[in-house]
Amino acid sequence: MIDAAGAKLWWNFRRGESIWSQFVKAKYCNEVHPVARGWNYKDSHVWRRMVEVREKVEPEIQWDIRRGNLNVWWDNWSGKGALAIWLNRRGKRKAKDMLKDGWINGALDLNHFGIQDQSLAQNIRIREGADKPRWKPTGGGFNFKSAKGLMRQHRNREGGLWCKKIWNKGITWKMSFLAWRVFKKKLPVDDVLRKMGYQTVSKCPCCVKPGCDTLQHIFGMGDTAHQVWDYFSRAMGARILIRSERHVCYEWWMMAFKNRMFKFMADRLPILILWELWVNYTHCKYGKGKPSVTRIIFKVTKDLAECIQRKWPAWDPLPPNFGFIMKRAESFGYGKIVQRTGWCRPRRGSVKVNWAIEDNSCGFFIRNSRGMFCVAGVYSFENGEDIQAVAKRMLRDCWNWGCRNHIRDMCFESDKVLDWEYADQVNSSRTNERVNAVARCLTRMCAGMCIWFLNGCGLPRGLDRVLALEGIPHFVLLPGMDALSR
Ligand SMILES: [Zn+2]
């Protein structure tokens, strides 16, 4: 949205019809053509915003040539964009060559400007009238919708998977930023410089047997890079064909791994590798270092150990030893014993009685094999009775209720143990307090009462929340007897 607004500014500026655009042009572009001018910190933020979208917007503005008052090098009159960029000509920033100056004897002669490619001059005629910009997405005037569409396209093109991966948590900023520069090809290596017009003899400093000093060599295909990538992909049991750095990173990120730790490592390793390859490169180029694959591998491993430490700070620090880290990753997740601590439904045809004792009250909660409420109740201490006796009476009542309802199988569950009459005959089990929470809460909520709940509606408020934690349906409205043991 902001970019689209910037696009509109740029369009209005380039159209040059308003006083504002003439002012901006006079202010910022007196010497240098607007397409070639960068921004300084002292420039207004409007100008900066315009410059930021320029790269995307300018190629979409093509000029319909009339009088030919167009800059040969910077205005997009040929449909190829700025010729200074397209033909890779340096030193044209301040060029003021006008297209009309090349109009010689009724034809456009590009040799006049030192351009050999005459095909660009085809079908071009200089005649009366003002040169008009055309907004390519609509074929005419600018509109907001098309600008938004354009910006979206750009974002999709740029914002691939790599955009998400390089800013992953746990990686230090300098590493993420370097990865960003690699993916955006914004590093001072020879092939990038060559595109900017510098010619150098290309010889990489990063390998024992030097290759070409290109982005792809340094980060992907070069001897050193190749060995490093190869080491890590083998160590992680991945088969990766190493082509360009981009390709290799994507292969890592798309891979399926067996657990969270492997995934964590695979997401971050490429960034760390890019970083250490770069450190090695600059070390060899500007320092007095010698290329060393082993050193890179060691440092990547150390960086990775640090990432892991940041992610799982409770672990003992891992040594910078990839074999060791791999062992840790292999056993990841097995260290924990998964214990089910939720309430379990009883077998089909039976009911489960959860009971609890809390201070001077005790309570029970009976559910069937579908987890649905059958009956519940709370008993409290009465004169002359101790709570154990009250609890025994309660369990006896539960047992009798089961018999009355022809329930063959009753299962008693509690976090307490009690020796009562049928303790040996019934299926009883001990559980922890958390599993028994429903019975305990009910007891606490109704402390001091003596009460039976024959349907779910009468249960104290708030108990439903405890029940909800168990994640199963609990209530049938008006449970008939047939619902009891289903
Ligand atoms: Zn090299």
Boltz pocket constraint, residues with backbone or C-beta under 6 A from the ligand:
constraints:
  - pocket:
      binder: B
      contacts: [[A, 204], [A, 205], [A, 206], [A, 207], [A, 209], [A, 210], [A, 211], [A, 212], [A, 217], [A, 218], [A, 222], [A, 223], [A, 224]]
      max_distance: 6.0
